Structures are given as C-alpha cells and as structure tokens.
C-alpha cells in the first residue's frame, strides 16, 4: 500500500525547536500576548514568560515558521516595546509539546527595563467615550498599550503585585480580560474598571471631602469659576486654573511665588493648539506622541492678549495635550459629554494652565496628605484618587529642531522626565556599573549597566532639604529596579553641592571610589556618550557657571576631550561679577561690569538709576573687591540684556537670555557685526567690541539680533582656529546656552558647512539635566584605565 502524496517521511515537514531571549523594554507592553498570537498564526507550540532579563520563549515548528517568528518579533512588536537584542539558539525537540502557553514570570538577575508611562491610546479613548460600554468615563482606563508603568512600579519583573495596583482586586470581568491571551488587557497590570478600580474624590482647600456625585464635573466648575485646583496625575500633582482667566493666572503666580516664569497650557487636541501656536509637522508629532511632553511652540501674536500673563515676554508657549483619562474627562465635560471621539478632532475653547504642584524650590508633590499640607495656601481644592504614586516624575519639556544630520532626533530636551524615563541610552561599549549624581541645578542621576545608561527623571534644583531627600530616593530606586550596586560613583567637582555630598556618602557606605568630574568636561562627555563617539573631540561648553579646575567660575569653554582627560584650549574673556551671587540674578550688574571694562564706568549710575546700588558700582568695580571673574557665556548674555534694557532683574533662571532670544526671533536676521570680537594670542575669545556697540543701541530688538548673529560667527571662528591647531574635525556642542535655538541652529549650520562633524545633545538635555550621563561616561573611562 502506497502512502499518499505529502505524507511520506521525505515530504513530512521537519520540526525544530528554538529558544529565544528578548531584551529591552518588553515587559508591561503586551509583548507576551503578542508572541502568543504570532505562535497561533504560525502553528507553533511552546511557551513564553517574563524573566528578570526580559522575555524568554521556546517555540517548536517548521524552520520557515520559526524564521518568520523571529522576523515578525522585530517587525511587528507592540508600539511601546523596544527590542534591544534578540538571541536565538536551537534546543532539543519536545515530542509531547502541544499548543502554546504563557507561563508564570521567573526571577533572576534583572537586565530588562520598565516601560515608560504612556498617554491613553486610541482604543481606550473609544471605550472611554462609549456610553454603552462598562468603562464609559472611567478615569483610570488603560491597556497593554497605554497608561502608567514606571510611576506605579516598585520592582521587576513587572507584575501587578509589584505595582501600586496590587491594592485593587480585579472584579470577575476584569480578571477574565487579564487572563485572556487574546485580549488587549492580558496582563495589563493597571487593569481595572469602575467596579474594582481606584476612586476619585474632591477636597476643599482645608482638606475636607466634598460630598460630590461627580468630582470631575465639580472640578471643571471650580476651574471655570477661577479657582486653582491641585489635580493628581501619573507622577505627581498639577496645579490647574483657567488659562483665559487673568485673575486666576495672576493669583497662581502670587501663591506659587513664580514671578514671570512661563506656564505650560493643556489643550484638548492639536486643532486647539493651532489657535495658540504656529505648529510645524514635528511640533504636532511631539504633541500627539505617546510620551506627551510639554512642547515649546512659536507663539501666535494673539496669545498675550487672550492668555494674559501665561508666557510674558517670550516668543514661544509651552503646550501639552491630555495624557491621562482624567485629563480627557475634564475636556469632555466642557464639550458637553458627546458620545464617541469625533469631538477630539475639532478645536475646543478650554485651555488650562498645567504646572507642577510644588512650592517654589521644593520637589513635586505626590502623596495625598502631603498635598494638603504642602499646597495649603496655593490650591483652592484637590482632585484626589486612591492609586498611589510610587515614583515622582515631572513632565518632560521639549522643542522641535531642524534635522542637522541623518538619524538625528528632530527634537531637543529641555527636561527629560515622564514618558522618556527610564528608557535606556545605548553606549559604545560595556562597562562596570557606575552611578553619577549630576550637579546642583536641574539635577538628574545616571546609572550604567553593561552598555546601557539609565538617566533618572528630573529631580530639580537641590536648593531645599526636600529636594535633597528626593535625590536620595531616586538613587535608591535606581539601584533597586536595576538590582545593581555601583562599583564607583561620579559627581561634580564642586565639593559643596548636595549631589557631591550624596555621592561621597554612598561611596563611603559601599567602600567604592568617588570620581570628581569637572562640570564642562561632563557636558561634552554627555554628548560623546549619546553619540557613542570614541577618540578625541573638540568641545564647546557654554553655560551659566561651573567650577573650574583653577577654582574659578567657568562657563565659556573650548576644550579638547579624550575619555577621562581634557585640555582647556581657551575660554571667553573673563568678566567681573559684582557681588557674584546677585550678579546671577541681576543683569544690570553684568552690564555695569562691561561698561567699566569699556572705560565707561561713570555711566553706570545714570543708566541704572532705579537700582539703589548703582551709585557705588563704579567704585566697587574699580577696587575689584567682591568681584570674582567668570568666563561664563551666560553672564555675557546677561550683560547684553542689561545694556539693551531688556531685563535688569530676573524673576527666574535664564529669563534675560530667553527674553533676548525672543526679541531676536521676532526681529529677524541681521548681518553679524564686522570685527565684533577678538581672538587673543592665548586662544581666548573676547566679545567686548560687540557689547560696546550694544551699549549705544537704541533698538533692543535689533540689538538682540545683532548679538545672536555676531556671537554665532565669533564662535565659528574660535572653533575653526582650534581645528587648525589640533587637526580634530569633530565638535561637540553642549551646555545650557545651547537651549537657545537661534544660537544652536546658526552655529551648527556654520560648522557643518565647514565640513566638521557636529554632535549635539538630542537624547538628553544640553543643560545640567545631562551632566550625570557625562559624569558616568568619564568615570567608566577612569575605571577602564585603572583595570587595563
């Protein structure tokens, strides 16, 4: 008897079994059910499970289907997943294997990553606004493609018991979804519904619960009546008020002691955002991205009149879209609670100031009792929920940029935090674990693992005991979630910074070395680390201030950097700082310093007659007492703003430079000043001729444009001189001054046009928020040198 065609041993498909390990952001993003569905489609048997390193699976089937599985894992991964590495090896066939299963999580050393928090997805929005569904207007709707991750997670593997959702037992319907591999909520750890999930409550200013049947509707009413409401979000509280109500905005400024620092505005959608800003394609993409950062966009002329006091004196406005269901429900209420999501495609009038809920200089408020205590006197009411915030995480702030080179992100971080933390940055090579503690301002920490660097969320300025405590908490949390103990720590060269003291204390407890890293060396090293650049590089580090190796204030530095070593090739001509602490906040003092250097010190008292100290400033500068020198470009910006009358006193850090940039942006381009700078024989750059012209300029906007155009040209000449001297043709640009879009754009274009390889901060901020990455990079080089 003959066998039928296709059933003989020669034609029977040969089975293989493969073991696959997937590393990256693959937990809490629906990866296991994704693998399960692929296995069903490809007729594969086996299993998949989480482990401490990511996801592992064994699959059995034909060689062709196994190859298709590997290809589709890469090509069709869930939106929130990020595969860093996929290893595959043959293993022994299991003749008894039938079907494909999802197994329980395994422990082991942790080498995976927690996913970042993500805005509510389109599918959940459709459910949220479906009056016939069981999650109609549920403020905590989520699935494997969206919702909280990092801010609710205590440890890995990422399972419900390791999150703040462990306190909420799922109802039968939610439990069925959670256990169904074909459902998009399969093992969605924050899964819940109105019957079993967190609850909202509305409290008065003094902490008494309001008897409210609908806390969201009552919150909106209070906002429209001019009240300030503290609203609990993902990584902390926001203070919200009606952006169109100038009295409410002014009251929020007064209560928060915020002066003129700009507020961010939350609007319903990009159609609404277009009313306030001139949006490019990249702006719209960033606004609608799952990370939902605050995006700095070019302001329309009508903004200052319609949103009085929101972003005074600036050419841009910070906009953001809702990212939690709770945010969306406030806008939905204002729209009249329509069914479906069609209303989200049309412009909505509601605009809400949405700013971090923290008293000045304090860390972000996260706890409910903490909120009523620390926000007393600021908030008129509180919108609470009973899901605990495990990790404090402020909003990220970005701005769009033109693509300078292939593969560059078309965005720049001002603050890298919620939505992007704890996403890993890939490094050039592997090394031992190092923890870096950053600087004093805009503090972040960095922990390295193998060839990855994990930059913490924004900690902020370490000017209070609460901020220093938050720094310690972040350091402990990073070590815990990565299950790593550093073999060395790195910190700023300044011995008095709280971050330095914290690093030294950890080093002492663990018995490991602590490496001080000069501030501007760290700025350039951060760009090197991000771009995986190896070998020597020229670095232009321009910022407000950082302690130099000579004990003086640096901030306008041209460096040659090679790993753990750097050489100071030149610096900006030093300016004296009359009463250094005050000079950083009062640009008229730096303008006085320039006038004195120009031999025009007798003009100071008349120019700045409103300043009580102006009458003795010439005498003070003549004596040189209490006037330490600085090479900071930030102080040159301050001097220019003071001379032009743009800003004599700052209400917030960087205000003078931001106002100067805004004036220049609105005025438009001008030709750089001929001979507006000098390059000295010692390799330094002096901008005094430019400032001399500004001292006699009667049009502040034209003066601001002249300053920017001449500065970019002067810096180009300075860098080219160093290229000729060293032969190095790669240049890194870093430091807070490169948040100035005019400067960074023009200088980058000029240097690129000269054939130089220009590297800029993209995945981390160029300001002090990126210092920790650079410190860690330098420390790893030191360790490598010690071990080689």
ZAMARGU-4260 file (C-alpha; in steps of 0.2 Angstrom, whole numbers, plus 5000, padded with zeros to 4 digits):
<rodrens>
0) 5000/5000/5000 | 5007/5017/4995 | 5007/5032/5006 | 4998/5047/4999 | 5007/5061/4992
5) 5014/5073/5005 | 5014/5061/5020 | 5030/5051/5016 | 5045/5054/5028 | 5053/5063/5014
10) 5039/5076/5012 | 5034/5077/5030 | 5040/5095/5037 | 5055/5094/5048 | 5052/5101/5065
15) 5064/5112/5075 | 5063/5120/5092 | 5071/5136/5096 | 5075/5146/5112 | 5073/5164/5111
20) 5078/5178/5123 | 5072/5195/5120 | 5080/5210/5129 | 5074/5228/5130 | 5058/5236/5135
25) 5047/5221/5133 | 5038/5219/5150 | 5021/5228/5153 | 5019/5232/5135 | 5009/5217/5129
30) 5024/5208/5122 | 5019/5190/5129 | 5001/5190/5121 | 5009/5197/5105 | 5021/5182/5105
35) 5006/5171/5109 | 4996/5177/5094 | 5011/5175/5082 | 5013/5157/5088 | 4994/5154/5085
40) 4996/5161/5067 | 5012/5152/5063 | 5006/5135/5071 | 5020/5135/5084 | 5020/5126/5100
45) 5030/5131/5116 | 5029/5144/5129 | 5033/5162/5133 | 5037/5170/5150 | 5044/5186/5158
50) 5060/5184/5167 | 5072/5196/5176 | 5081/5200/5159 | 5066/5202/5148 | 5056/5189/5139
55) 5061/5171/5135 | 5052/5158/5125 | 5053/5142/5117 | 5045/5139/5100 | 5043/5122/5090
60) 5038/5121/5072 | 5044/5121/5055 | 5061/5130/5051 | 5052/5143/5040 | 5039/5147/5053
65) 5052/5149/5066 | 5061/5161/5055 | 5045/5170/5052 | 5043/5172/5071 | 5060/5180/5073
70) 5056/5192/5059 | 5039/5197/5065 | 5045/5199/5083 | 5056/5213/5076 | 5045/5220/5063
75) 5028/5220/5072 | 5032/5222/5090 | 5019/5232/5101 | 5021/5251/5100 | 5028/5253/5117
80) 5040/5239/5116 | 5058/5242/5111 | 5069/5226/5107 | 5087/5229/5111 | 5093/5212/5107
85) 5086/5195/5102 | 5096/5179/5104 | 5091/5163/5096 | 5098/5145/5098 | 5092/5128/5094
90) 5087/5116/5108 | 5080/5099/5109 | 5063/5094/5102 | 5049/5091/5114 | 5038/5077/5106
95) 5024/5080/5120 | 5023/5099/5117 | 5005/5103/5112 | 4999/5121/5109 | 5007/5137/5115
100) 5006/5144/5133 | 5010/5159/5143 | 5020/5154/5159 | 5022/5162/5175 | 5036/5175/5177
105) 5053/5169/5183 | 5065/5179/5194 | 5084/5180/5191 | 5096/5195/5189 | 5087/5210/5182
110) 5093/5216/5165 | 5077/5221/5157 | 5069/5239/5158 | 5052/5245/5165 | 5042/5254/5151
115) 5039/5272/5152 | 5022/5280/5156 | 5011/5282/5141 | 4996/5293/5136 | 4979/5284/5134
120) 4978/5275/5117 | 4965/5277/5104 | 4956/5261/5108 | 4954/5266/5126 | 4948/5283/5121
125) 4935/5275/5111 | 4929/5264/5126 | 4931/5280/5137 | 4918/5289/5127 | 4906/5275/5123
130) 4890/5277/5133 | 4886/5259/5131 | 4902/5252/5137 | 4906/5247/5155 | 4921/5259/5155
135) 4911/5275/5150 | 4921/5289/5158 | 4931/5278/5169 | 4946/5289/5174 | 4958/5275/5175
140) 4955/5266/5159 | 4971/5258/5151 | 4978/5243/5142 | 4994/5235/5137 | 4997/5249/5125
145) 4995/5264/5137 | 4994/5270/5154 | 5005/5271/5169 | 5021/5260/5170 | 5036/5267/5178
150) 5027/5278/5191 | 5017/5264/5199 | 5031/5251/5198 | 5041/5245/5214 | 5052/5232/5206
155) 5054/5219/5192 | 5048/5208/5185 | 5034/5219/5180 | 5019/5210/5188 | 5003/5218/5197
160) 5010/5213/5214 | 5025/5224/5211 | 5014/5239/5207 | 5003/5251/5217 | 4988/5242/5208
165) 4991/5227/5220 | 4979/5235/5232 | 4964/5234/5220 | 4957/5216/5217 | 4950/5214/5200
170) 4932/5210/5198 | 4927/5194/5188 | 4925/5204/5171 | 4942/5212/5173 | 4950/5196/5179
175) 4944/5187/5163 | 4951/5201/5152 | 4968/5200/5162 | 4969/5181/5159 | 4964/5180/5141
180) 4979/5180/5130 | 4969/5186/5115 | 4963/5202/5124 | 4972/5218/5124 | 4972/5219/5143
185) 4980/5202/5145 | 4992/5205/5160 | 4989/5224/5159 | 4994/5226/5177 | 4985/5243/5180
190) 4969/5235/5173 | 4953/5240/5182 | 4935/5246/5179 | 4923/5257/5189 | 4918/5242/5199
195) 4935/5237/5205 | 4947/5252/5202 | 4953/5267/5210 | 4941/5281/5215 | 4941/5300/5214
200) 4937/5312/5227 | 4936/5331/5228 | 4943/5340/5244 | 4941/5358/5249 | 4957/5369/5252
205) 4957/5364/5271 | 4956/5345/5267 | 4938/5341/5270 | 4930/5329/5257 | 4916/5337/5246
210) 4900/5327/5245 | 4901/5326/5226 | 4892/5314/5215 | 4904/5319/5200 | 4921/5325/5206
215) 4926/5329/5188 | 4911/5340/5184 | 4913/5349/5200 | 4932/5351/5197 | 4928/5359/5180
220) 4915/5371/5188 | 4928/5377/5200 | 4941/5379/5187 | 4929/5390/5176 | 4924/5400/5192
225) 4943/5405/5194 | 4949/5393/5207 | 4966/5384/5207 | 4964/5365/5209 | 4978/5353/5213
230) 4975/5338/5202 | 4983/5321/5205 | 4991/5314/5189 | 5004/5300/5185 | 5020/5306/5193
235) 5013/5319/5204 | 5001/5333/5206 | 4997/5348/5194 | 4991/5365/5199 | 4977/5369/5186
240) 4967/5385/5183 | 4958/5393/5168 | 4972/5400/5157 | 4959/5413/5150 | 4956/5420/5167
245) 4970/5433/5170 | 4965/5435/5189 | 4967/5416/5191 | 4983/5416/5182 | 4990/5430/5192
250) 4984/5423/5209 | 4993/5406/5205 | 5009/5416/5201 | 5007/5425/5218 | 5004/5410/5228
255) 5017/5400/5220 | 5030/5414/5220 | 5033/5411/5202 | 5036/5429/5196 | 5035/5429/5176
260) 5041/5412/5173 | 5030/5404/5159 | 5016/5392/5162 | 5013/5377/5151 | 4995/5376/5144
265) 4985/5360/5142 | 4973/5360/5127 | 4961/5346/5121 | 4970/5342/5104 | 4981/5349/5090
270) 4967/5358/5082 | 4965/5368/5098 | 4984/5370/5100 | 4985/5378/5082 | 4975/5393/5089
275) 4989/5397/5101 | 5004/5392/5091 | 5011/5391/5074 | 5014/5372/5073 | 5026/5363/5061
280) 5024/5344/5057 | 5037/5340/5071 | 5028/5350/5084 | 5011/5341/5080 | 5020/5324/5081
285) 5028/5328/5098 | 5012/5335/5105 | 5002/5319/5100 | 5016/5307/5104 | 5013/5293/5117
290) 5026/5302/5129 | 5015/5318/5129 | 5029/5331/5133 | 5026/5349/5135 | 5031/5356/5118
295) 5038/5374/5116 | 5030/5381/5101 | 5031/5398/5092 | 5018/5409/5099 | 5004/5417/5089
300) 5003/5436/5091 | 4986/5435/5099 | 4992/5424/5114 | 4997/5438/5126 | 4981/5447/5124
305) 4970/5431/5126 | 4981/5422/5139 | 4987/5437/5148 | 5001/5433/5160 | 5004/5415/5154
310) 5021/5417/5144 | 5025/5436/5146 | 5039/5442/5135 | 5043/5426/5126 | 5041/5421/5108
315) 5035/5404/5112 | 5022/5395/5123 | 5023/5378/5131 | 5008/5367/5125 | 5003/5349/5130
320) 4989/5338/5126 | 4979/5327/5139 | 4988/5311/5143 | 4978/5303/5157 | 4959/5298/5155
325) 4956/5310/5170 | 4963/5325/5159 | 4952/5320/5144 | 4937/5319/5155 | 4939/5337/5160
330) 4939/5342/5142 | 4925/5330/5138 | 4914/5338/5152 | 4917/5355/5144 | 4912/5349/5127
335) 4895/5343/5134 | 4900/5324/5136 | 4897/5319/5117 | 4897/5301/5113 | 4912/5295/5103
340) 4928/5303/5099 | 4923/5314/5085 | 4924/5330/5096 | 4943/5327/5098 | 4945/5331/5080
345) 4938/5349/5082 | 4946/5364/5091 | 4940/5366/5109 | 4940/5383/5119 | 4945/5376/5135
350) 4964/5380/5140 | 4971/5375/5157 | 4987/5381/5165 | 4995/5365/5170 | 5010/5367/5181
355) 5020/5356/5193 | 5012/5356/5210 | 5026/5361/5221 | 5030/5376/5232 | 5045/5386/5225
360) 5061/5376/5226 | 5053/5360/5233 | 5051/5343/5224 | 5035/5338/5215 | 5020/5334/5227
365) 5015/5315/5226 | 5006/5310/5242 | 4988/5315/5246 | 4992/5320/5264 | 5007/5329/5258
370) 4997/5338/5245 | 4985/5346/5258 | 5000/5350/5269 | 5012/5357/5256 | 4999/5365/5245
375) 4990/5374/5258 | 4988/5392/5253 | 4991/5388/5235 | 4976/5377/5230 | 4958/5381/5232
380) 4953/5362/5230 | 4961/5345/5227 | 4955/5331/5215 | 4962/5315/5223 | 4962/5297/5218
385) 4967/5282/5229 | 4980/5274/5217 | 4997/5278/5225 | 5011/5286/5215 | 5026/5276/5218
390) 5039/5286/5208 | 5039/5305/5207 | 5041/5310/5189 | 5038/5328/5182 | 5033/5332/5164
395) 5046/5332/5151 | 5049/5348/5141 | 5055/5348/5123 | 5056/5359/5107 | 5057/5354/5089
400) 5073/5357/5079 | 5078/5355/5061 | 5087/5339/5057 | 5105/5344/5057 | 5112/5326/5052
405) 5104/5310/5046 | 5097/5300/5060 | 5096/5315/5072 | 5081/5317/5083 | 5071/5332/5077
410) 5069/5337/5095 | 5079/5344/5109 | 5075/5341/5128 | 5074/5355/5140 | 5069/5342/5153
415) 5069/5324/5151 | 5057/5315/5163 | 5040/5307/5162 | 5037/5297/5146 | 5055/5295/5142
420) 5061/5289/5159 | 5068/5276/5162 | 5071/5272/5143 | 5090/5267/5142 | 5103/5275/5131
425) 5114/5263/5122 | 5133/5266/5125 | 5148/5262/5114 | 5154/5248/5124 | 5150/5238/5140
430) 5157/5243/5157 | 5155/5241/5175 | 5140/5249/5184 | 5143/5267/5189 | 5131/5279/5197
435) 5133/5298/5193 | 5125/5311/5204 | 5124/5326/5192 | 5125/5344/5198 | 5116/5357/5208
440) 5103/5363/5196 | 5091/5353/5185 | 5098/5338/5194 | 5096/5320/5187 | 5106/5304/5191
445) 5113/5291/5179 | 5116/5273/5182 | 5125/5262/5169 | 5123/5244/5166 | 5133/5235/5153
450) 5132/5245/5138 | 5116/5255/5144 | 5114/5271/5153 | 5098/5275/5163 | 5095/5293/5166
455) 5083/5296/5180 | 5068/5308/5180 | 5071/5326/5183 | 5075/5329/5202 | 5077/5348/5200
460) 5087/5361/5209 | 5094/5355/5225 | 5091/5371/5235 | 5080/5363/5249 | 5080/5348/5261
465) 5065/5341/5252 | 5075/5341/5235 | 5090/5333/5243 | 5079/5319/5251 | 5071/5316/5233
470) 5089/5314/5227 | 5092/5300/5239 | 5076/5292/5235 | 5080/5292/5216 | 5097/5285/5219
475) 5090/5271/5230 | 5076/5267/5217 | 5088/5266/5203 | 5098/5253/5212 | 5083/5244/5217
480) 5074/5242/5200 | 5090/5238/5191 | 5096/5227/5205 | 5113/5234/5204 | 5126/5240/5216
485) 5138/5253/5208 | 5157/5249/5209 | 5161/5268/5208 | 5151/5285/5209 | 5154/5301/5200
490) 5150/5319/5204 | 5153/5337/5201 | 5170/5345/5205 | 5161/5357/5217 | 5163/5349/5234
495) 5149/5359/5242 | 5135/5353/5230 | 5122/5342/5239 | 5124/5330/5225 | 5143/5329/5228
500) 5140/5325/5247 | 5127/5312/5242 | 5139/5303/5230 | 5153/5304/5243 | 5141/5297/5257
505) 5136/5282/5245 | 5154/5279/5241 | 5159/5278/5259 | 5145/5266/5263 | 5149/5255/5249
510) 5168/5256/5250 | 5170/5262/5232 | 5179/5276/5224 | 5171/5293/5220 | 5177/5302/5205
515) 5175/5321/5204 | 5172/5327/5186 | 5174/5345/5180 | 5157/5352/5175 | 5161/5357/5157
520) 5171/5341/5154 | 5155/5332/5159 | 5144/5342/5147 | 5155/5337/5132 | 5156/5319/5138
525) 5137/5318/5139 | 5137/5322/5120 | 5151/5309/5117 | 5141/5296/5126 | 5125/5299/5117
530) 5133/5298/5100 | 5144/5284/5105 | 5159/5294/5099 | 5176/5287/5103 | 5193/5296/5102
535) 5197/5314/5104 | 5184/5328/5101 | 5183/5347/5102 | 5170/5353/5114 | 5162/5370/5116
540) 5154/5370/5133 | 5143/5386/5136 | 5133/5389/5151 | 5129/5399/5166 | 5143/5393/5178
545) 5153/5378/5184 | 5168/5376/5195 | 5184/5376/5185 | 5200/5366/5190 | 5208/5383/5195
550) 5194/5386/5207 | 5186/5400/5197 | 5169/5401/5189 | 5169/5394/5171 | 5156/5394/5158
555) 5163/5398/5141 | 5175/5384/5137 | 5184/5377/5122 | 5190/5360/5127 | 5199/5346/5119
560) 5192/5330/5127 | 5198/5312/5126 | 5190/5300/5138 | 5194/5304/5156 | 5205/5318/5151
565) 5203/5336/5144 | 5213/5351/5140 | 5207/5369/5141 | 5211/5376/5124 | 5203/5393/5128
570) 5189/5402/5136 | 5179/5418/5134 | 5187/5434/5141 | 5183/5435/5159 | 5170/5447/5166
575) 5170/5453/5184 | 5154/5449/5194 | 5150/5462/5206 | 5143/5453/5221 | 5143/5436/5212
580) 5128/5429/5220 | 5117/5444/5215 | 5125/5446/5198 | 5117/5429/5193 | 5100/5436/5196
585) 5103/5455/5191 | 5109/5458/5173 | 5111/5476/5176 | 5127/5471/5187 | 5135/5462/5172
590) 5130/5477/5161 | 5139/5488/5173 | 5154/5476/5173 | 5155/5478/5154 | 5154/5497/5155
595) 5168/5498/5167 | 5179/5487/5156 | 5175/5499/5142 | 5181/5513/5152 | 5163/5520/5154
600) 5160/5516/5172 | 5154/5534/5175 | 5139/5530/5165 | 5133/5516/5177 | 5124/5527/5190
605) 5114/5536/5177 | 5109/5521/5166 | 5103/5511/5181 | 5097/5525/5192 | 5082/5514/5198
610) 5095/5502/5206 | 5099/5508/5224 | 5117/5500/5222 | 5121/5508/5206 | 5129/5524/5213
615) 5143/5514/5221 | 5145/5501/5207 | 5159/5510/5198 | 5169/5512/5214 | 5166/5494/5218
620) 5172/5488/5201 | 5187/5499/5202 | 5193/5492/5219 | 5189/5474/5212 | 5183/5469/5230
625) 5169/5456/5229 | 5170/5455/5210 | 5176/5437/5206 | 5180/5434/5187 | 5169/5422/5177
630) 5171/5416/5159 | 5153/5411/5158 | 5143/5415/5142 | 5128/5416/5152 | 5134/5431/5160
635) 5138/5439/5143 | 5120/5436/5139 | 5115/5445/5155 | 5126/5459/5151 | 5119/5461/5133
640) 5101/5461/5141 | 5106/5474/5154 | 5114/5485/5141 | 5099/5484/5130 | 5086/5487/5144
645) 5078/5470/5140 | 5080/5464/5158 | 5088/5472/5173 | 5082/5459/5186 | 5077/5441/5183
650) 5062/5433/5191 | 5068/5416/5186 | 5084/5407/5180 | 5088/5411/5162 | 5075/5425/5160
655) 5087/5438/5152 | 5093/5426/5139 | 5076/5420/5135 | 5069/5437/5133 | 5084/5442/5122
660) 5081/5426/5111 | 5063/5431/5109 | 5067/5448/5104 | 5079/5442/5091 | 5067/5429/5084
665) 5053/5442/5082 | 5065/5455/5074 | 5073/5443/5061 | 5090/5440/5055 | 5104/5453/5053
670) 5122/5453/5047 | 5135/5449/5060 | 5145/5465/5066 | 5161/5467/5057 | 5176/5465/5069
675) 5163/5462/5083 | 5175/5450/5093 | 5194/5447/5095 | 5203/5431/5096 | 5218/5433/5108
680) 5235/5425/5106 | 5232/5413/5120 | 5217/5406/5111 | 5203/5416/5120 | 5188/5424/5113
685) 5183/5442/5118 | 5166/5449/5114 | 5169/5466/5121 | 5168/5475/5104 | 5150/5468/5101
690) 5145/5474/5119 | 5152/5491/5116 | 5140/5493/5101 | 5125/5486/5111 | 5129/5500/5124
695) 5124/5513/5111 | 5110/5503/5103 | 5093/5512/5104 | 5083/5497/5096 | 5083/5482/5109
700) 5076/5470/5096 | 5089/5475/5083 | 5102/5474/5096 | 5097/5456/5102 | 5098/5450/5084
705) 5115/5458/5081 | 5121/5450/5097 | 5115/5432/5091 | 5122/5434/5074 | 5139/5440/5079
710) 5140/5428/5093 | 5137/5413/5081 | 5150/5420/5069 | 5163/5423/5083 | 5161/5405/5090
715) 5163/5398/5072 | 5180/5407/5071 | 5185/5402/5088 | 5182/5383/5084 | 5190/5384/5067
720) 5206/5391/5075 | 5206/5376/5087 | 5203/5364/5072 | 5218/5371/5063 | 5228/5369/5079
725) 5223/5352/5084 | 5218/5344/5067 | 5202/5337/5076 | 5187/5339/5065 | 5173/5333/5077
730) 5165/5346/5088 | 5153/5343/5102 | 5141/5357/5107 | 5134/5357/5125 | 5129/5367/5140
735) 5113/5377/5144 | 5117/5391/5132 | 5113/5378/5118 | 5095/5378/5123 | 5095/5395/5113
740) 5088/5389/5097 | 5095/5403/5087 | 5112/5400/5093 | 5112/5381/5092 | 5104/5382/5074
745) 5116/5395/5067 | 5132/5389/5074 | 5128/5371/5070 | 5125/5376/5052 | 5140/5386/5051
750) 5152/5372/5057 | 5143/5359/5047 | 5146/5369/5031 | 5164/5370/5035 | 5165/5351/5034
755) 5165/5347/5053 | 5156/5333/5061 | 5145/5342/5074 | 5137/5332/5088 | 5123/5340/5098
760) 5113/5334/5113 | 5097/5326/5107 | 5093/5311/5119 | 5097/5321/5135 | 5096/5340/5138
765) 5111/5351/5134 | 5109/5359/5151 | 5113/5352/5168 | 5100/5339/5166 | 5113/5329/5155
770) 5128/5331/5167 | 5125/5314/5175 | 5127/5305/5159 | 5144/5314/5156 | 5150/5311/5173
775) 5146/5292/5171 | 5155/5292/5154 | 5171/5299/5162 | 5170/5288/5177 | 5169/5272/5166
780) 5184/5278/5156 | 5194/5280/5173 | 5189/5263/5178 | 5194/5255/5162 | 5211/5264/5163
785) 5213/5258/5181 | 5209/5240/5176 | 5219/5239/5160
</rodrens>
